[in-house]
Amino acid sequence: MKCYLTNAMKTKRTTILHLKEDEILKIMSYLSLKDLRSFGQTCKQLNAVFKRYIRGATTVINESYTSNQYGDFWFDGPFRLRWINSKYEKYYKSIFSSGLSLSLRFNQFLSVITTYLVNVQYLYLDRCEDITDNDAYLLGYHLPNLKTLCLFRLNIRDGGLTTLFQRLQRLKNLFLLNMPCNGSCFSSLGASIKSLQLVNCYRIEYEFFQLLGERPALQELVVTNELSRLPIDDSFNNMLNTFTNLRTLNIHFNVSSSILSYLNNFHQLENIKFCFASINISHISNLKVLNVKTATLAFKRVSDNDLSLTVKCFPNVEHLSLIVMCEALKITYTSNAISSLKFLKNLTFCKFEKWHKLTNFSNLFDAPNLRKVIIGNLAIKTVYKIVENLCSTREVSNDEPRLTVVLATQHYNKTVLLNPAAYDLQIIPRLTCGIFY
């Protein structure tokens, strides 16, 4: 014990009975798991401090490739307990210099701190090979108040997930990444589930995906891959009608433009992200989706006219992102449609190849409430044309907030432009498809 006292701090106190609580915490950061358990059993003072601060944790995170952060307890993988209460953040940073490093496997992790997991509300697990179908239920058993669960690249199938979900009836947010499940486990999800994100879960089947529509509290649905045996046609759209309370719907693979005609059935829907292979005019003619406030739309093939008609479908949109993946595009009609959006505040207009022939964009910035515009990826000549146009058309106003214009070009570090008085200009590198995600 004196060895730890010597290494931890310069102090005249020579026994743990003379230490203050902050000094005890400092010493704890130097102890191994074996020493912690040993001293915890023999020293009531140390044990009391250990229990109190572990019980204050509300998040368990497993990250095998990040560096230590102040105030975090680490476990194998490593597991990390993190305090959410921000008022203690500065206090923890002043106490822990290296964090408390513990070397544990999954079963040991449970046996050591199961007593203190009742308050944990958020769990993130990535690549934990020790967790199998046979013991996944233990997570639910020891985490009765869990609200958010993120499972990334685990070898847990539907059987294990079913037993886990049966014990997590208070779960509100579920994020599955690269999980080998077909979706039959969804029947065990509690009625309180509000958000479900499925990323690269290729084995999800249509019949089990339908089970999610029976969750009345579900408000957010995110699917970022084509689901196995899941037809993206009218049957898919009809199935979506069972998700009556959705506020956010993100489908990150090619869908039919007919899905737009179903959006008015979602009376609370405010946020959408879709990717279209093409636009069928018959699906969007005279269509008005009044409730959507945020729309991110990607197109593999689209004409100026079709794109403008799609924009007109969302007259009340406030945040609009248009991502185009086809050949060079003139945006005469689209620019006119955007300028007529009365509530538009933020616009992102991106093409994945250089826009050498971006023309007729003079009124692209004329929406009355527009505050920020991001355009990419641009040839350098187009950048100069846009700036020249803005300088000649926009006037300085002290009554309205300034417009921010962000232009993405591969020559961002070589571009010399004067910052006009009427708006704020930023030149950045190339935009990527990450803006869609």
ZAGUVEX-310444 format. One record per residue: residue in three letters; x, y, z of N, C-alpha, C in turn. Coordinates in steps of 0.001 Angstrom, whole numbers, plus 500000, padded with zeros to 6 digits. Layout:
alaXYZXYZXYZ ...
This chain:
met500833498798500000500000500000500000500862501244500000 lys501960501237500749502852502390500778503452502635499402 cys503644501557498644504184501699497294503232502507496425 tyr501975502228496540500986502967495760500913504415496208 leu501031504625497504501006505992498021502188506782497490 thr503333506122497413504535506802496933504421507146495452 asn503895506218494667503792506441493229502675507410492868 ala501644507437493682500462508210493319500614509682493585 met501207510054494710501258511476495048502275511705496157 lys502716512922496256503593513305497351502728513718498529 thr502769512939499579501912513225500721502581512738501995 lys502279513381503083502810512971504379501972511858504983 arg500789511629504408499935510573504942500500509224504518 thr500560508295505426501202507010505138500245505836505183 thr498994506030505600498011504949505589496750505445504904 ile495985504499504389494778504871503657493732505518504552 leu493811505259505848492845505843506780492987507352506863 his494163507876506492494401509307506561494110510024505243 leu493736509265504217493543509876502904492154510483502757 lys492098511560502004490815512153501643490244511400500442 glu488956511674500163488290510924499105488945511138497742 asp489329512374497418489944512615496114491292511912496007 glu491985511754497133493258511043497122493040509541496940 ile491962509039497520491625507623497323491339507349495846 leu490580508248495220490279508086493805491547508134492958 lys492471508980493356493737509068492639494485507740492722 ile494520507160493905495202505878494087494506504782493283 met493172504836493240492433503820492498492851503770491034 ser493259504909490485493659504941489081494946504167488834 tyr495685503827489890496940503092489752496783501608490078 leu495648501197490594495496499825491066495083498892489943 ser495576497678489985495117496641489077493782496115489582 leu493099495324488739491815494756489156491985493878490396 lys493053493080490399493282492190491536493456492988492822 asp494243494064492729494461494899493909493184495608494329 leu492420496050493345491169496742493665490241495838494460 arg490084494613493983489183493686494664489721493332496047 ser491031493150496120491636492801497398491478493927498409 phe491862495142498004491756496277498916490300496619499205 gly489431496382498198488022496675498409487409495784499472 gln487904494562499564487380493632500556487924493904501951 thr489118494468502017489750494668503324489649496098503835 cys489379497021502945489323498424503354487937498984503064 lys487147499202504090485782499683503918485745501062503259 gln486735501866503560486737503221503020486922503206501496 leu487891502427501030488126502322499599486930501680498904 asn486363500663499499485228499963498912484030500889498763 ala483809501738499765482676502663499718482827503664498573 val484036504181498394484281505134497305484101504452495953 phe484646503259495824484548502515494573483089502274494192 lys482292501826495151480888501540494873480120502798494493 arg480367503866495224479598505091495005479835505654493601 tyr481095505635493156481383506234491858481011505312490704 ile481103504008490907480642503092489870479132503202489714 arg478412503330490815476957503437490740476510504709490029 gly477384505710489960477028506944489275477131506839487767 ala477645505708487257477798505555485814476458505240485171 thr476197505848484005474959505572483285475214505035481891 thr476460504910481489476769504424480151477886503393480205 val477712502306479466478782501337479287479125501303477806 ile480391501554477492480829501573476105481989500613475939 asn481961499831474867483081498968474512483702499522473237 glu484955499980473325485669500476472155487102499967472246 ser487499499182471278488805498535471369489921499349470740 tyr489578500483470137490604501202469393490708502664469772 thr490077503093470852490155504492471248491101504643472426 ser491529505846472662492459506119473750491711506418475033 asn492424506299476145491822506596477439491331508029477507 gln490231508214478222489736509551478487489579509704479984 tyr489688510922480450489599511172481878488233510762482405 gly488248510204483590487001509878484262486348508607483781 asp487038507788482996486445506581482448487028505347483122 phe486170504371483357486630503078483844486666502129482652 trp487776501397482509487958500544481347487893499074481732 phe487285498300480824487249496865480995487660496222479679 asp487890494904479706488443494227478546487578494438477317 gly488209494678476234487558494952474962487957496285474393 pro488164497348475216487835497399476645486422497908476868 phe485826497505477984484554498093478368484827499416479060 arg483930500349478919484151501643479548482868502124480210 leu482997502528481447481882503147482156482070504653482099 arg481069505355481645481223506794481483480091507528482191 trp480423508598482874479416509389483575478764510376482621 ile477452510421482649476722511337481782476528512685482459 asn476454512686483764476191513932484489477345514906484275 ser477101515945483470478183516832483040478723517707484163 lys477966517896485220478440518792486274479656518215487001 tyr479901516891486853481061516270487484482245516151486526 glu482058516590485278483095516357484275484429516982484674 lys484421518240485064485658518920485436486281518262486666 tyr485428517806487582485927517165488795486663515873488452 tyr486067515065487561486702513813487184488017514056486456 lys488042515060485581489258515342484830490394515764485751 ser490051516387486857491088516838487780491608515701488649 ile490885514584488687491264513477489564491994512368488812 phe491446511963487665491994510807486974493014511246485939 ser494224510808486107495271511174485161495424510140484058 ser495204508884484376495412507838483377494209506920483235 gly493152507157483972492017506257483937492285505028484782 leu491272504232484990491410503005485773491381501835484804 ser492511501238484523492603500171483538492384498821484198 leu491398498092483702491101496768484234491130495770483086 ser491723494634483289491779493607482265490781492515482614 leu489677492482481865488606491533482170488049490934480890 arg487609489717480931486816489159479860485352489362480212 phe484476489008479289483069489364479448482458488796480724 asn482674487511480983482081486898482170482628487514483451 gln483935487835483442484524488490484608483953489892484785 phe483759490560483677483171491897483709481821491869484422 leu480989490897484062479673490805484690479784490490486173 ser480675489569486525480765489146487922481274490247488833 val482098491156488287482682492204489120481712493343489370 ile480983493769488347480199495000488521478696494835488319 thr478191493601488318476752493425488148475957494132489237 thr476535494237490394475842494911491497475581496373491184 tyr476392496962490325476335498400490111475751498788488749 leu475113497844488055474640498118486704473182498557486632 val472501498641487731471073498919487700470772500284487101 asn471715501240487192471463502586486680471959502803485257 val472603501801484674473116501961483314471953502038482327 gln471968503079481482470893503294480518471360503161479069 tyr472671503216478825473195503172477464474299502116477376 leu474199501219476395475190500160476224475625500088474763 tyr476951500191474528477522500093473190478545498959473186 leu478325497955472357479239496817472284479672496606470837 asp480995496501470624481549496349469287482588495232469305 arg482343494194468498483298493086468343483603492382469665 cys482621492099470466482831491344471712482625489860471410 glu483696489158471129483594487767470701483120486846471812 asp483274487261473066482899486392474182481389486272474345 ile480630487215473806479180487188473982478578486271472928 thr477828485266473363477208484305472459475706484271472689 asp475018483477471877473569483329472041473217482799473421 asn474113481995473996473813481350475270473873482295476466 asp474657483371476368474768484257477532474368485702477239 ala473817485976476046473396487343475725472310487829476676 tyr471466486899477149470372487291478037470884487906479340 leu472138487591479709472693488129480949472753489653480918 leu472964490206479718472977491665479603471644492241480038 gly470564491631479569469241492111479956468941491867481416 tyr469444490770481930469197490438483336469836491460484263 his471041491900483915471769492818484791471563494289484442 leu470886494568483326470666495955482898469174496218482722 pro468408496146483786466946496249483670466459497615483207 asn467264498664483384466828500016483029467457500517481733 leu467994499603480930468655499994479689467659500640478726 lys468051501796478161467187502522477223467751502540475803 thr469079502524475683469706502552474357470695501400474241 leu470563500595473185471431499441472973471993499485471555 cys473330499485471448474014499462470155474868498206470087 leu474559497323469151475298496074468988475961496080467620 phe477303496085467606478055496184466365478923494944466184 arg478704494220465082479576493108464686479726492053465784 leu478611491641466353478631490574467355478107489289466733 asn478531488164467270478086486872466760476860486395467539 ile475843487225467580474595486888468269473487486802467229 arg472803485684467211471742485487466230470380485728466877 asp469334485375466163467984485707466622467631485057467949 gly468125483839468188467824483185469454468351483970470636 gly469614484386470549470203485164471632469570486534471769 leu469279487188470630468655488509470682467247488435471253 thr466540487358470953465182487206471484465190487153473006 thr466069486335473579466139486248475045466612487563475656 leu467454488294474920467918489591475406466787490611475396 phe466070490713474277465001491710474164463857491433475134 gln463637490162475447462564489822476387462808490422477761 arg464058490646478100464406491215479405464596492728479352 leu464577493302478156464790494748478012463499495424477571 gln462489495311478384461184495849478003461102497371478113 arg462136498008478675462171499475478725463030500071477616 leu463531499224476741464418499675475669463685500618474718 lys464338501759474416463738502763473528464480502902472201 asn465797502671472212466598502879471004467465501653470736 leu467369501107469529468124499913469159468866500169467851 phe470180499914467866471029500116466691471786498818466445 leu471529498168465309472193496919464954473067497137463725 leu474348496763463823475294496906462715475967495569462443 asn475838495083461198476474493816460795476125492684461756 met474863492536462040474412491469462929473804490332462103 pro474127489055462415473666487920461612472270487448461998 cys471302488355462032469939487992462438468992488177461256 asn467877487427461261466910487546460169465692488383460545 gly465615488821461805464535489701462217463454489043463047 ser463509487723463216462484487063464031462533487536465478 cys463684488085465894463830488592467261462998489847467500 phe462537490522466432461784491758466598460473491547467353 ser459959490320467316458703490038468015458852490173469522 ser460096490142470017460340490237471459460581491662471926 leu460667492605471001460886493997471395459684494531472155 gly459950495306473189458872495864473990458117496961473260 ala456979497323473803456134498344473180456726499734473287 ser457781499895474093458361501224474308459411501598473269 ile459753500692472335460805500965471361460424502159470485 lys461327503158470415461054504391469665461915504527468415 ser463124503965468455464043504142467330464715502824466994 leu464723502484465714465395501274465250466252501615464037 gln467550501272464118468468501493463009469104500163462626 leu468955499783461366469509498540460845470540498881459779 val471805498598460067472888498930459142473609497645458739 asn473584497341457451474268496161456909473824494871457582 cys472558494794457918471975493544458435471271492861457262 tyr472047492191456419471551491735455127470589490554455216 arg470487489925456365469656488725456456468234489009456928 ile467923490275457202466568490611457644465570490229456560 glu464515489517456933463527489051455970462239489864456071 tyr461541489901454947460354490747454799459304490451455862 glu459013489178456091457939488810457015458231489256458446 phe459496489268458828459852489701460179459963491221460263 phe460342491850459146460397493311459110459011493893459367 gln457977493208458910456602493667459120456230493724460597 leu456881492913461419456566492892462846456800494250463496 leu457714495037462929458041496332463525456871497291463459 gly456006497107462476454844497977462352453860497832463495 glu454023496778464283453131496555465422453610497275466672 arg454685498051466556455206498804467702454695500238467623 pro453641500567468371452990501883468234453879503057468601 ala454916502827469431455767503936469869456909504222468897 leu457094503374467865458225503523466951458114504830466167 gln459115505708466339459112507018465695460232507182464678 glu461269506354464760462399506482463837462767505123463270 leu462831505042461943463222503811461264464308504140460246 val465477503500460410466617503731459522467083502382458986 val467104502233457663467578501008457027468597501407455973 thr469834500933456103470897501396455205471412500305454283 asn470622499271454063471036498240453122469791497575452572 glu469924496966451403468802496231450847468592494963451667 leu467398494838452207467110493706453073466834492453452250 ser467237491328452790467042490060452105465558489804451857 arg465230489499450597463849489156450215462864490268450563 leu463323491497450497462448492628450812462175493396449524 pro461016493193448890460731493857447618460504495350447805 ile461233496161447036461080497607447124460092498030446037 asp458826497832446305457777498192445353456552498584446153 asp455375498481445557454159498898446252453899498070447499 ser454303496797447501454092495982448698454913496518449863 phe456113497008449561456944497634450597456285498919451094 asn455783499718450175455119500962450558453877500697451393 asn453106499688451015451916499346451797452291498873453192 met453385498124453266453847497664454569454251498843455451 leu454852499873454852455248501048455620454046501760456227 asn452891501598455638451698502258456171451350501789457573 thr451893500649457981451622500165459334452436500923460377 phe453461501675459925454287502468460841453646503847460997 thr452553503905461693451697505094461687452280506289462418 asn453198506069463354453685507174464189455103507616463847 leu455603507235462690456968507587462326457159509097462213 arg458263509564462792458692510956462619459913511042461698 thr460714509961461676461915509911460841461923508609460057 leu462092508705458739462159507526457880463350507687456938 asn464372506850457137465591506909456325465792505570455630 ile465697505562454310465923504357453525467117504621452622 his468277504018452933469531504319452247469828503296451157 phe468842502996450324469086502195449139467995502546448140 asn468115502066446925467220502500445860465773502131446148 val464926503144446185463497502930446361462771503515445163 ser461553503074444976460729503618443905460215504991444305 ser460116505896443335459586507226443632458129507177444067 ser457484506023443901456099505887444358455986506019445868 ile457114505842446574457070505959448034456653507361448460 leu456933508363447620456582509740447968455077509921448094 ser454323509190447285452867509334447326452264508745448593 tyr453059507989449353452573507394450597452882508258451820 leu453708509281451640454195510020452800453101510776453531 asn452062511167452831450976511894453500450203511008454468 asn450424509694454381449781508792455342450459508840456703 phe451682509403456738452417509537457995452216510961458508 his451234511144459351450840512498459748451876513176460635 gln452776512402461256453788512988462132455180512991461511 leu455294512534460279456596512414459628457191513788459346 glu458440514002459812459107515290459637460465515176458957 asn461082513993458990462457513839458512462547512622457605 ile463009512805456362463131511675455435464496511692454753 lys464987510498454422466171510330453585465894509171452638 phe465941509438451327465689508409450333466751508466449246 cys466961507329448586467811507251447407466984506664446268 phe466901507389445157466079506972444023466964506571442849 ala466586505454442186467264505089440949466830506024439834 ser465556506416439849465014507354438872463699507896439414 ile463157508896438730461891509504439130460842509246438061 asn459690508747438493458550508552437600457580509713437808 ile457352510490436757456519511687436873455125511356437392 ser454591510202437014453235509847437438453125509693438948 his454252509434439613454232509253441065454189510574441822 ile454662511648441196454822512901441942454024514062441366 ser453304513827440306452531514905439691451500515459440669 asn451569516765440915450636517478441811450682516974443255 leu451752516283443631451875515772445000452418516856445927 lys451809517007447103452273517941448121452398517200449449 val453629517108449947453877516498451252454115517641452222 leu453106517984453005453124519225453769453852519126455102 asn453989517917455649454498517802457016456015517649457099 val456691517302456017458135517052456051458903518363456185 lys459769518437457215460586519627457472462039519441457023 thr462517518191457040463897517899456648463889516773455622 ala464473517023454454464482516020453387465874515915452782 thr466393514687452731467653514398452046467346513397450945 leu467556513801449699467161512994448553468359512791447638 ala468674511534447334469778511197446438469212510570445170 phe469823510887444029469320510434442736470465509844441919 lys470256508623441413471248508025440524471060508501439087 arg469826508848438758469538509362437424468332510289437525 val468489511529437050467396512488437156467631513631436176 ser466546514162435640466623515328434762466310516582435561 asp466598517721434974466313518991435635464826519124435926 asn463991518749434979462543518863435168462051517936436274 asp462508516679436257462082515726437290462541516171438675 leu463753516699438748464273517155440031463468518336440554 ser463093519242439676462301520401440106460928519980440603 leu460308519006439942458998518517440384459100517821441740 thr460211517130441967460417516486443266460555517522444368 val461299518589444109461459519669445088460109520293445422 lys459270520463444432457960521089444647457032520229445504 cys457393518958445671456560518083446519456643518464447989 phe457649519270448361457885519587449771457839521100449989 pro456669521710449910456568523179450003456932523745451365 asn456889522920452419457161523412453774458522522980454302 val459369522449453448460663521940453895461546523086454381 glu462297522825455465463206523820456040464673523469455791 his464963522165455701466337521705455473466294520717454304 leu466916521085453198466837520286451978468233519944451481 ser468470518643451250469742518180450682469441517382449421 leu470053517771448314469886517095447034471243516562446601 ile471344515247446416472595514612446027472379513953444673 val473152514352443679472979513887442306474189513067441897 met473947511869441330475042510969440979475141510735439469 cys474479511570438657474451511348437220475354512344436498 glu475181512456435177476027513330434373475757514796434680 ala476541515660434020476406517099434240474954517536434066 leu474517518433434926473098518758435019472889520264434993 lys472005520713434107471555522094434153470402522173435145 ile470362523214435916469381523264437011468466524478436896 thr468061524803435686467195525963435480465886525806436235 tyr465168524705435993463874524489436644464045524224438139 thr465082523485438465465321523166439877465628524417440677 ser466423525290440116466754526546440792465507527379441040 asn464619527418440066463361528151440240462509527529441342 ala462470526193441371461667525508442388462209525766443783 ile463527525762443929464144526002445236463885527424445710 ser463964528374444804463762529778445185462345530055445663 ser461399529183445319460003529383445723459668528761447076 leu460647528092447711460398527457449008460442528518450104 lys459302528859450648459192529983451577459846529718452930 phe459924528451453332460418528131454671461838527565454659 leu462443527461453493463762526844453381464817527674454102 lys465587527009454995466654527667455751468040527175455350 asn468148525861455088469452525271454761469330524427453497 leu470237524652452569470233523922451303471605523309451060 thr471618522012450747472843521338450304472584520772448917 phe473413521157447963473253520706446579474595520126446149 cys474654518811445947475949518163445718475886517212444536 lys476931517246443748477123516265442694478458515570442941 phe478510514270442710479710513521443035480802513643441976 glu480458514180440821481470514517439825481493516029439672 lys482581516549439095482684518005438974481574518549438071 trp481036519668438458480000520338437682480656521379436773 his481094520965435626481720521928434721480679522848434092 lys479449522376433993478425523135433278477252523494434181 leu477546523832435411476487524302436299476068525694435841 thr474875525797435282474419527067434714473040527416435237 asn472656528665435006471319529155435367471021528959436849 phe471978529293437679471813529168439120471586530518439788 ser471273531538439014471224532900439546470210533061440673 asn469090532337440603468074532471441659468102531317442653 leu469185530539442643469299529421443574469343529894445022 phe469768531131445241469955531664446593468820532605447015 asp467703532571446286466671533591446485465520533178447391 ala465547531983447944464487531609448892464482532611450042 pro463324533137450439463272534289451360463902534066452724 asn463881532836453247464416532570454583465710531764454561 leu466337531678453408467549530878453263468700531489454061 arg469371530640454875470463531116455717471800530446455403 lys471765529247454829473026528562454527472864527704453282 val473859527792452388473865527005451160475220526316451034 ile475193525006450802476413524234450546476296523648449146 ile477281523912448291477256523396446926478580522702446630 gly478510521522446061479701520782445667479300519661444715 asn480163519066443966481571519433443891481770520245442619 leu482455521345442703482480522333441642483843522431440973 ala483812522678439669485029523080438976485359524500439409 ile486618524850439346487044526147439864486392527300439107 lys486136527131437803485491528198437040484072528447437535 thr483395527376437919482033527528438427482028528243439763 val483042527986440585483156528691441868483223530192441636 tyr484061530603440696484196532034440416482906532616439852 lys482196531845439035480938532335438472479893532554439562 ile479816531610440514478844531749441601479161532971442451 val480427533141442783480826534289443599480548535592442863 glu480854535614441576480601536819440775479115537146440745 asn478299536107440604476856536315440572476331536850441894 leu476813536291442999476357536739444315476783538175444592 cys477971538517444157478460539882444393477616540915443658 ser477098540531442512476348541484441701474862541526442032 thr474350540487442711472901540421442945472487540630444392 arg473348540302445346472950540415446748473372541759447325 glu472490542322448144472750543606448774472965543424450269 val473764544299450847474025544261452281472778544700453030 ser472386543926454046471220544264454856471561544069456323 asn471269545082457110471509545004458549470323544417459293 asp469214544245458590467984543775459231467860542259459215 glu468508541583458283468369540143458132469697539442458436 pro469624538201458931470857537430459155471609537215457841 arg472926537190457926473743537025456722473646535599456185 leu473671535495454885473684534203454221475097533630454254 thr475198532339454584476484531639454543476514530741453316 val477534530906452483477683530117451264478957529287451381 val478820527964451249479951527042451326480088526357449970 leu481239526519449339481493525938448021482619524917448126 ala482369523712447625483357522630447694484030522459446337 thr485353522511446331486130522327445107487467521691445452 gln488012520939444513489303520293444770490437521304444835 his490197522523444372491216523573444405490987524523445575 tyr490408523992446643490022524848447758491207525603448362 asn492388525000448349493551525639448971494283526585448024 lys493820526670446783494450527559445811493511528680445373 thr492309528675445932491313529643445504491490530946446265 val491639532035445534491781533353446142490537534168445807 leu489716534423446817488469535154446601488300536196447689 leu487762537316447314487415538319448311486124537911448986 asn486021538092450277484798537760451001483803538910450833 pro482738538701450101481802539788449827481137540294451098 ala480693541531451048480084542145452222478681541630452482 ala478026541099451460476617540729451601476414539319452142 tyr477475538513452215477317537145452708478672536621453163 asp478651535493453881479879534852454350480230533709453409 leu481456533675452953481894532688451976482937531759452583 gln482751530443452337483731529445452766484053528532451581 ile485333528209451416485767527269450385486323526035451088 ile485781524859450760486161523629451454486541522558450435 pro487142521422450891487461520324449973486200519641449455 arg486411518627448697485340517877448050484350517298449050 leu483060517423448752482028516747449535481972515289449108 thr481646514403450039481545512977449748480147512492450057 cys479902511211449786478586510636450045478280510597451529 gly479272510924452372479033510959453806477960511944454202 ile477719512963453363476675513930453694475306513279453643 phe475200512149452930473913511460452876473669510653454137 tyr474747510235454794474610509428455993474753510276457230 
